[in-house]
Amino acid sequence: MSEAKVRGSCLCGDVQYEIDGNLGIFQYCHCSRCRKFTGAAYGANLFTRPELFRWLSGEARISRYEPEDSKHFATCFCNRCGSSLPWLTKTAKTIVIPAGTLDDDPGLTPSQNIFCASGADWYRPVEELPQFDEMPPRK
């Protein structure tokens, strides 16, 4: 569990936030909502308590979407650059932090995958794919 301050921001930098430690869970979520929101095979999310989270700048740029049929899920994003942003669950008990928005090392790594049964059929684990330090050479 990380106890240090961790900062994050959106792509354009207008929205910035800080977490005062206690990032207790880091997981990959393969549900269809996380896939749609991230545009990826899964969402990489950390969780913290609302009292440990604060916006530093750009709060007016944040838009929120709440699917009516969800119990917990909502999303937030920067209305300038479209980046995913942290969001308060509909129950108001947890802040979900999209890991890709972190500017600092959170001091922990993912510990589990959830909703794998509803994962994308096309997903292949990254370790199965070729890896390049930069753009791959042209063929």
ABEGO torsion letter per residue (X at the ends): XBABBBBBBBAAGABBBBBBEGBABBBBBABAAAAAAAGBABBBBBBBBAAABBBABGAAABBBBBBAABAABBBBBBAAAGBBBBBBBAAGABBBBBAAABABBAGBBBABBBGAAABBAABBBAAABBBBABBBBBX
